[in-house]
Amino acid sequence: MKDPIGLKHNKIVYKDQELPIWFIDTGAPHTVIFWENISSEKSFSEFDIIEFGRNIRFHELYKPDGTNVNLVYLLGNNGIKIRTYERGVENETLSCGTGSIASAIISTLKFNLSPPIKVIPLSNDELVVDFSYDKGKISNVTLEGSVNIVFRGELIYNENEKKIIFKL
């Protein structure tokens, strides 16, 4: 995977709460926020990530392009659970590779974890993020997880109509 860039720590106000946030670009821009910092009567899995993510994604700090938003729950034993709001999709997704990497890296830096980091996204398909951290530089990032074929298709270029046809 790409070596991450642009690591920043900041604060943002959400519903009268001042939240510490971390930003990193792991191939896509990601903001990481830890569940422990959020005051909510709902549980981690019941929390409205869509409204929360949309609010952060379009925040002034991230104009004009926006950011993906990862909510992270520390499991212990080098493990984290994450929920991801993806820009473009504008919704929560079952899993996000660059979001898993961002969350694992920031969790390691914040909580002094030791890679590899086990990441459990909404899909519950366990991912493993590994990387090197030396003198403030993150490198050799890898992402492991199961692979499933979800569909097959074929792209055919129609020369007469000058368009691409997708065939399932």
MITOR-136106 format. One line per 2 residues: their letters; for each residue x negated, y negated, z of N, C-alpha, C. Coordinates in steps of 0.02 Angstrom, whole numbers, plus 50000, padded with zeros to 5 digits. Example, Ala and Ser with C-alpha at 12.3 -4.5 7.8 and 13.67 -1.06 7.14 Angstrom:
2
as	49340/50284/50390/49385/50225/50390/49340/50165/50390 | 49358/50112/50354/49316/50053/50357/49355/49998/50394
This chain:
168
mk	49958/50059/50000/50000/50000/50000/49955/49938/50000 | 49985/49883/49984/49950/49818/49983/49928/49798/50053
dp	49868/49767/50058/49848/49738/50122/49892/49678/50136 | 49920/49674/50197/49965/49619/50213/49929/49552/50218
ig	49967/49499/50207/49940/49431/50211/49990/49386/50248 | 49967/49327/50267/50011/49275/50292/50039/49285/50361
lk	50004/49321/50404/50029/49333/50472/50038/49267/50510 | 50099/49256/50536/50114/49195/50574/50159/49213/50632
hn	50153/49176/50685/50197/49182/50743/50231/49115/50753 | 50296/49117/50767/50334/49056/50773/50393/49068/50820
ki	50437/49018/50826/50499/49025/50863/50555/48998/50820 | 50614/49026/50831/50672/49005/50793/50731/49005/50842
vy	50779/48960/50831/50838/48958/50874/50895/48994/50838 | 50925/49040/50874/50983/49078/50848/51035/49080/50903
kd	51094/49051/50891/51149/49049/50940/51124/49027/51009 | 51091/48971/51010/51065/48941/51072/51011/48982/51107
qe	50984/49032/51074/50928/49071/51101/50865/49053/51062 | 50812/49039/51097/50748/49028/51064/50713/49096/51059
lp	50704/49119/50998/50676/49186/50987/50605/49182/50959 | 50558/49219/50988/50492/49225/50957/50498/49269/50895
iw	50468/49247/50841/50470/49284/50778/50399/49291/50750 | 50390/49343/50712/50326/49355/50678/50342/49363/50604
fi	50298/49335/50562/50306/49339/50490/50244/49372/50461 | 50254/49415/50411/50199/49445/50375/50223/49465/50306
dt	50180/49460/50257/50197/49480/50188/50161/49547/50175 | 50200/49599/50168/50173/49666/50157/50187/49690/50085
ga	50194/49642/50041/50215/49656/49973/50282/49622/49961 | 50315/49607/50014/50377/49566/50017/50375/49530/50084
ph	50404/49471/50087/50403/49432/50150/50449/49462/50202 | 50423/49473/50263/50463/49501/50317/50454/49462/50382
tv	50511/49451/50414/50511/49422/50482/50530/49479/50529 | 50491/49485/50582/50501/49538/50632/50523/49506/50698
if	50578/49531/50725/50604/49506/50788/50617/49567/50833 | 50597/49562/50896/50604/49618/50942/50669/49614/50981
we	50703/49671/50985/50767/49677/51019/50763/49651/51091 | 50708/49662/51125/50700/49641/51195/50709/49566/51204
ni	50703/49528/51150/50709/49455/51155/50779/49429/51140 | 50825/49474/51122/50892/49453/51103/50941/49466/51160
ss	50979/49415/51177/51032/49421/51227/51096/49440/51190 | 51119/49500/51202/51180/49522/51169/51215/49573/51213
ek	51281/49571/51212/51320/49620/51250/51326/49685/51210 | 51307/49683/51147/51310/49742/51105/51245/49781/51109
sf	51247/49844/51091/51187/49885/51089/51148/49871/51025 | 51088/49896/51022/51045/49888/50963/51082/49912/50900
se	51114/49969/50904/51147/49997/50844/51213/49962/50828 | 51244/49928/50876/51307/49894/50864/51299/49820/50847
fd	51240/49793/50858/51227/49722/50846/51240/49705/50773 | 51268/49645/50760/51285/49622/50692/51222/49598/50656
ii	51187/49645/50626/51124/49630/50591/51138/49589/50527 | 51197/49596/50499/51211/49560/50437/51216/49485/50450
ef	51255/49465/50499/51262/49394/50516/51194/49367/50541 | 51161/49405/50584/51096/49386/50611/51044/49379/50555
gr	51040/49430/50514/50991/49431/50459/51001/49374/50410 | 51064/49362/50393/51080/49308/50345/51059/49240/50374
ni	51071/49231/50438/51052/49169/50472/50977/49157/50469 | 50938/49209/50483/50865/49203/50482/50839/49199/50410
rf	50866/49240/50366/50844/49244/50296/50847/49176/50262 | 50899/49136/50277/50908/49072/50245/50884/49013/50288
he	50848/49028/50341/50824/48975/50386/50776/48928/50350 | 50775/48866/50372/50732/48813/50344/50658/48835/50338
ly	50634/48874/50386/50564/48897/50385/50546/48935/50322 | 50596/48968/50292/50582/49014/50237/50605/48989/50168
kp	50623/48926/50165/50644/48898/50100/50584/48891/50054 | 50591/48901/49989/50654/48915/49954/50668/48990/49945
dg	50618/49033/49957/50625/49103/49938/50661/49148/49988 | 50662/49129/50052/50693/49171/50102/50647/49225/50127
tn	50673/49267/50171/50634/49321/50201/50679/49380/50215 | 50650/49439/50217/50685/49498/50242/50680/49494/50318
vn	50727/49525/50353/50729/49520/50426/50731/49591/50456 | 50683/49603/50502/50679/49668/50535/50690/49659/50609
lv	50738/49695/50636/50752/49697/50707/50720/49761/50734 | 50677/49755/50784/50637/49812/50807/50651/49829/50880
yl	50660/49894/50892/50669/49920/50959/50611/49967/50974 | 50574/49952/51027/50515/49991/51045/50538/50056/51079
lg	50515/50113/51052/50534/50178/51078/50482/50205/51128 | 50421/50183/51124/50367/50213/51163/50334/50267/51122
nn	50278/50294/51147/50241/50346/51111/50226/50327/51038 | 50207/50265/51027/50191/50240/50960/50249/50247/50911
gi	50310/50236/50936/50368/50240/50894/50412/50178/50900 | 50443/50160/50844/50491/50105/50843/50552/50124/50803
ki	50608/50093/50820/50669/50100/50781/50681/50032/50749 | 50700/50031/50686/50710/49967/50652/50777/49965/50615
rt	50802/49904/50608/50858/49889/50565/50836/49832/50520 | 50850/49838/50456/50824/49789/50407/50880/49757/50367
ye	50879/49690/50366/50922/49650/50322/50878/49630/50263 | 50897/49651/50203/50855/49636/50144/50884/49580/50102
rg	50840/49531/50088/50861/49477/50043/50870/49507/49973 | 50913/49477/49935/50928/49504/49869/50986/49553/49874
ve	50979/49602/49917/51034/49648/49932/51086/49611/49973 | 51062/49567/50017/51102/49526/50063/51145/49570/50108
ne	51113/49622/50133/51148/49669/50177/51096/49711/50214 | 51119/49751/50261/51074/49798/50294/51062/49856/50246
tl	51000/49881/50245/50984/49939/50203/50966/49998/50247 | 50971/50058/50219/50956/50118/50257/50882/50123/50276
sc	50840/50095/50234/50768/50097/50247/50733/50047/50201 | 50676/50024/50222/50637/49977/50182/50563/49991/50196
gt	50526/50012/50145/50456/50029/50154/50414/49970/50178 | 50420/49913/50144/50380/49855/50165/50402/49828/50232
gs	50466/49837/50249/50492/49817/50314/50466/49863/50370 | 50462/49927/50355/50435/49975/50402/50362/49960/50416
ia	50325/49943/50364/50254/49926/50372/50247/49862/50413 | 50285/49811/50396/50283/49747/50434/50298/49759/50507
sa	50351/49797/50521/50372/49809/50589/50320/49849/50628 | 50290/49899/50596/50238/49939/50629/50176/49898/50645
ii	50156/49856/50598/50096/49814/50608/50108/49764/50664 | 50163/49728/50662/50178/49677/50713/50186/49711/50781
st	50220/49769/50783/50228/49805/50847/50160/49826/50875 | 50115/49847/50832/50048/49866/50853/50011/49806/50883
lk	50015/49750/50850/49980/49690/50874/50011/49665/50939 | 50077/49665/50944/50112/49638/51003/50105/49684/51063
fn	50112/49750/51053/50114/49797/51109/50052/49840/51116 | 50000/49824/51076/49937/49860/51080/49947/49936/51068
ls	49987/49952/51018/49997/50022/50999/49937/50046/50958 | 49933/50111/50949/49878/50139/50910/49907/50174/50849
pp	49890/50150/50789/49915/50183/50728/49890/50255/50725 | 49928/50300/50695/49988/50290/50656/50050/50277/50700
ik	50098/50240/50671/50159/50221/50705/50218/50258/50673 | 50259/50290/50715/50319/50323/50692/50374/50270/50687
vi	50407/50267/50629/50460/50217/50617/50525/50254/50601 | 50578/50237/50638/50643/50267/50626/50690/50212/50599
pl	50704/50212/50534/50751/50163/50506/50823/50186/50515 | 50871/50147/50490/50942/50163/50495/50958/50233/50468
sn	50923/50255/50416/50935/50320/50386/50917/50378/50433 | 50878/50363/50485/50851/50414/50531/50799/50459/50499
de	50778/50445/50438/50723/50482/50406/50658/50453/50431 | 50621/50492/50470/50560/50467/50501/50506/50449/50449
lv	50477/50390/50459/50421/50367/50418/50360/50361/50463 | 50301/50365/50434/50239/50356/50471/50198/50302/50436
vd	50181/50250/50473/50140/50195/50447/50072/50199/50481 | 50020/50200/50440/49952/50200/50466/49914/50143/50433
fs	49864/50118/50468/49823/50063/50442/49762/50055/50487 | 49715/50016/50461/49655/49998/50500/49662/49926/50521
yd	49637/49911/50581/49638/49842/50605/49569/49829/50634 | 49531/49785/50599/49463/49772/50620/49448/49697/50611
kg	49427/49666/50665/49409/49595/50664/49464/49551/50634 | 49526/49565/50654/49582/49524/50631/49606/49540/50561
ki	49578/49590/50528/49598/49608/50459/49634/49675/50460 | 49691/49677/50428/49730/49738/50420/49718/49765/50350
sn	49699/49829/50346/49685/49859/50280/49702/49933/50281 | 49692/49965/50225/49703/50038/50217/49773/50059/50241
vt	49823/50021/50221/49892/50034/50242/49921/50092/50202 | 49950/50140/50239/49984/50196/50206/50054/50204/50236
le	50098/50231/50196/50167/50244/50217/50184/50315/50196 | 50206/50356/50244/50225/50425/50230/50297/50436/50249
gs	50332/50476/50210/50400/50493/50225/50425/50545/50175 | 50485/50569/50186/50513/50618/50140/50534/50584/50075
vn	50537/50624/50023/50558/50599/49958/50617/50641/49934 | 50669/50607/49913/50728/50642/49887/50748/50611/49821
iv	50763/50653/49772/50789/50628/49708/50863/50613/49720 | 50882/50550/49707/50952/50530/49717/50991/50527/49651
fr	50957/50519/49596/50988/50525/49531/50934/50529/49477 | 50954/50551/49419/50909/50553/49361/50943/50514/49305
ge	50903/50482/49266/50931/50445/49210/50879/50439/49154 | 50900/50410/49100/50856/50401/49043/50869/50333/49012
li	50816/50297/48997/50822/50232/48963/50807/50244/48889 | 50852/50221/48847/50844/50230/48775/50849/50161/48743
yn	50799/50144/48702/50802/50081/48666/50837/50090/48600 | 50892/50054/48591/50930/50056/48529/50903/50003/48482
en	50866/50025/48433/50832/49980/48386/50882/49937/48347 | 50939/49965/48326/50988/49929/48287/51020/49872/48326
ek	51037/49887/48390/51071/49837/48431/51022/49796/48473 | 50958/49814/48471/50906/49779/48509/50923/49775/48584
ki	50944/49833/48611/50959/49834/48682/50940/49902/48712 | 50935/49903/48776/50919/49964/48812/50983/49995/48838
if	50990/50060/48828/51048/50096/48852/51025/50143/48908 | 51063/50143/48963/51048/50188/49018/51095/50246/49016
kl	51067/50307/49018/51107/50367/49014/51094/50409/49076 | 51147/50428/49112/51140/50472/49170/51137/50544/49149
